[in-house]
Amino acid sequence: MNSIHKKYMKIALQISLKGRRSVYPNPMVGCVIVKNNTIVAKGWHERFGGHHAEIEALNKAGNKARGADLYVTLEPCAHWGKTPPCADAIVKAGIARVIYGMPDPNPATSCQCHNAFKQSGIAYIGGILKRDIEFVNKDYCDIFKKSRKMHVIAKSAMSLDGKIALASGDSRWITSEKARNYVHVMRAGVDGIMVGVNTVIMDNPNLTSHGKGRNPVRIIIDPRLRSPVNSNVFNSAAGTILFHSTDKLKAKLSALKNKGVVVVKMNKQIDLKNMFSILSKMHIYNILIEGGGKTIGRAFDAGLVNEVAFFIAPKIVGGCNSITPVEGKGVAHIADAVTLGSVSIKRLGNDMLISAAVVK
């Protein structure tokens, strides 16, 4: 019997890898529903904020799920998070037995599904191919092995005279392709990329690693929901969280949710500290703020920036109305300026990257 369990769990594990670039910081999860030794449905977690693997498989299986075995690489969730509990859906579908791979390393959710299954008479077995599944989900497992603190990097690309765009919003391209490729690598090493609505509207960026590694979650600050629904940041390449503060445009909110966007309603004035607290509960700790100047300025004003990464191109843009990398309120006196330490300079073709830590 154990060999049969391993056979189907291997298939579920292979399926889970389809979410490699788009689910972080969630784990990669695959699910297979088997009835009379025949696979009737497969599903996987496609991206952060999207349906869990079990829901995808159950939706495909329909009535065939009743009396079937469900193989899933991660213990099913039994709590409300960004999506409803999978355990409830499994019970409702009439699954006879659940075989899962690794227990959820999150102590707040681990083993919660057991009670739901016991009460409904569903048999369950855990630990099948546990080590293999933990290996492919090392990043997710590591989240719960050590204390994590928020770390914020302010990144900007500018001309030598400190301009990130013209007054018209034109900014392509200030820095070289070599510098942009370096940014793509940086993106693969963080949990989330944050931009404001103006960046979404003016640049329509993808905010992905462009194949340089896994894609972080895209975080959009859009108080009045001005971002077009067809913006690249809402595509399926990665998960997206949108923070807004309006009670209007319910149809637009519904359209965004249907695209898998995690929508978070805030107070009228979106408070970054409160927003970062919400992100930490989603296990998003390392954040790269890519702009624009207003968003980076607000982060500095709130004292949230830990590190800067400024790319400087040997170009002069000029113009008193051209856009600068750090706006916001700024400081009242030069003596109050943000001090940087551990400064490093790296050449990227003709461009320079100046990285430094914020001295608190």
N, C-alpha and C positions, 0 to 999 in steps of 0.2 A: 504493500500500500504506500509506503514512504517513497518508493521509486516513482509511483504515479504522481504523487504530490510534487516531487521534484521536477518531473517532466512538464507539468502545466505551470509551475512557478517559474521555470526557466523561460517559458514563452512570455509570461507576464513581465519578467525582468527585461527581456529583450524589447518588448513593446514600450516599457517605461522610458527607454533611452531616447525615444522620439521627442521627449520634452527637455532634452539636455540643455538647449540654449535659451529656453523661454520660461521655465518655472521658478527659477531661483528668486527668493530664498526658500521657497517651498521645495519639498523633495520630489524626485522623479518617481512616479507611481504608475504601475501597469496593472491591469485587471483582466482576467479571463473567466468567463462563465461556462461551465461544463455540465452537460446533461447526457446521461447514458453513454459516457466516454466520448462524447462529441462536443467540440467547442461550438457554442451557439452565439457567442458575442465576445468582442474584445473592446477594451477602452483604455485610455491613458490620460493622465493629467497633462493638458496641452500647454497651459500657461498660467502664471500667477493670476489669481482672481477668477479663473475659469472653473468649469465643472471638475470635480474629482474623478479619478479613473473609474470608481465604482458606479457613479451616476452615468457616465458615458456608456459603460457596458450594459447597465440595467436598461437604459433607454433603448439601446439597440436590440436587446434580448426580448423586451416586451413580455408577453405571457409565457414565453419559453423559460423565463427565470424561475418560475414556480417549481419547487422541488429540486432545483439544480444546486451544484456546488459553485461557490464563488472563490476564485483564487486572486489574491491581491498582494502586492509586494510590501505594502505598509498597513499596519493595523488600522482598520476603519475608524474614522472620527465619530465621536458621539456627542459633540458639542457644536453650538452655533459659533461660526467664525465669519469669514467672508462669504461662506456658503452654508446651507443647511446641513445637519448631521447625516453622514452616509449610513450610519447604523440604522436610523429610522427608515431610510429608503430600502435598505436590505431586508428589514423585517416586513415592510409593506409589500415588497415584491414576492415574498414567499420563498426566499432562498432557504434551502434545507441545511446547508453547512458552509461555514466560512473557513478558508485556509489562508493564513496570511504569513508574510515573511518576517519582517523585523517589527518589533514593538515600536511605538512612537517614542522617541527619546525625550519629547517634551513632557516634563513631569506633571504639567497641568492637564494633560490629555491622556497620558498612558493608561491603558487597560480599562478605560471608561466604557468601551463597547461591550465588555464581558457581561455586565449586568443586563444590558439591553438584550443580548443574545440568550442569556439564561432564562430571563422572564418570558421570552417568546419561544423557547424550546429549540433554538438554533444551535447545533453543535459547532464548535470552533476549535481550530488547531493553529498554534503559532510557532514561529521559529524556523520555518522551512526556507532554506538558503539564506538564512539571516546574515551571515558574514559577507556573502557576495552582494547582497542588497545594501548593507551598511557601507561597503566599499564604494559603490557607485554614488551613494548619497553622503559621502564624507563631509562635504561642506555643510549640509543640513545637520548632521549629527554633531559637528563641532560647535554649532551654535549653543548647544546645551551643556557642553563640557567645561566651559569657562565663562566667567563674568564678562559680558559685553557692554561697552560704553559707546555712546554716539561719537562718531568722528566725522567731521565735516570738512571737505576740501572745496575751496572756492577756485574754480578754473576759469580762465578767460584767455582769449586770443586777441592781441591788439597790435596796432602800429607802434612805431617808436615814439610817436607823440601821444600815445595813450588813448587811441580811439578804437572802439570795437565795431563801429558801423557808422555809416553816414546818417544824416538827419532823416533821409528817406527810408532807412532801415537796411540799405544794401550793405552786405558784409562778406560776400563771396568773391574771392577768398582772400582774407588778410594774410594768413599764414600758409606755408607750403604743404604739399601733400605729405611730406615726411613728418611734419608736426602733427597733421591730422591723424595719420596712422598711429602715432604715439598716443594720441588721445583715445583712439579705439582700444588700445591695449589697456589704458588706464580704466576705461569703462568696464572691461571684463573683470577688473579686480575690486569693484565696489558692489554694494548691495542695491543702490539706487542712484538715478540721475535726476536732478531737480532743475526745472526751468519754469519761468513764468509764462503767462498766456501770450505776451507780446512776442516772445521767441517762437512759440508755436505758430502764430499767425504770420509773422514776417519770414521765418526761415523754413517752416514745415519740415523740421528735422525728423529723422527716424530714431535717434538716440539709442542706437544699438552698438555692439562691438564690431559690427561689419565683418564678422567671421573670425575675429581675433580671440574669441573665447565665448563664455556664456554671456547672455544678455542680462543686465541688471533690470530691476523694475524702474519704469519711467514714472516720475512724480511731477504732476502738473498743478501749478497754482493758478486757478482761474475763477476768481470770486463771482463774476457775473456770467459764467458759462459762455464766453465769447469764442472758444475754440470750435472750428468747424468739425462736425462729426466725422468727416472723411479725412481728417488730418492723419499724417503718417504715425504719430505717436499713439494712435488708437488701433493700429493694425495688429495682426496676430503674432508678430515677430517676438514680442515680449509682453509681459504684464504691464498694466498702467493703473496708477492711482491718481484720481483727480480730486483736488480739494476745492470746494466752492462754498459760497455763502448766500445763495439766492433761493427764494421760495418759488420762483417763476420757472418757466421753460421745462415743465414736467415731461413733455413729449421728447425733448432733447435728452433729458436725464435717462428716460426709458430707453432711448436708442443707444446711448452710451453703455448702459448696463447690459443690453442685448449683445453688445460687442465684447463683453467680458471685462469692461472697465470697472474697477472698484471705485465707487463714488462716495466721498465723505463730505457730509454737510458740516460746516463750521459756523461760528458766529459771524456777524457782519464784518468785523475786522479779523481777518485770518491771522491768528497768533502763531508765529513760527515755533515757539517753545512748545505750545500745546500740540502743534502738528507733529513735531519731532517725537513727542511722547507717544502719540498714536502710532507712528512709524516703528518705534522700538518694540511696541507690542506685536507688530507684524514681523518682528525679527529683521528689520531693516535698520542697520546701525551705521554702516559706512556710506556716506552720501557725497556725491560729486555734484556741486552746484555749478551748472554750466551757463547760467545767465537767465535773463540779461542783467544789466547794471542795477536795475531796481531790486531784483530778487537778491543779488549778491549784497547790495547795500543794506537791505533789511536784515540779512543774516549777520552782517558785521555790527549793525546797530544793536542787535539782540545779544551780541557776544557769543555767537554759536559757532563761529569759524575756528577750526583748529589748525588749518594748513592752507597755503595758497600754492597754486600752480599757474603762473602767468607766462603765456607764450608771446614772445615779442618778435615782430617781423621788421626788417630794415626798410620800413616805408613811412612816408609822411602823408597824413591824410588832411590835417587841418580842419578848419571850420568850427566856429564857436558853438554851433548846434549839433555837431557830431556827437555820437553817444560814447560815454566813458564806461569803463568796466565796473566801477563801484559808485553807486549813487546813494540813495537813502538820505538820512539826516546828516550823516557825517559827524565830525567832532567840533566842539566849540573853540578849542585851542589846539595849536600844534603840539603842545605838551601832552594832549590827550590822544594823539594819534596811535593807532594800533602798531605795536612794536613786533618785529619779526626776528627770529633767530634761526640758527642752523641752516643758513642760506646756502643753496647749491645752484650752480649754473651749468646747464648742459647745452651743447650745440646740436641743432637738428638742421643740417644743411646750413642755410643762411640765417635761420631763425634761432632764437635763444629760448630756453625754458628756465625760468627762475622759480625754484621751489623753496619754500621756507615754512617754518612752524610759527604759529601765532604764540607770542609770549603772553601768558595770562597774568 
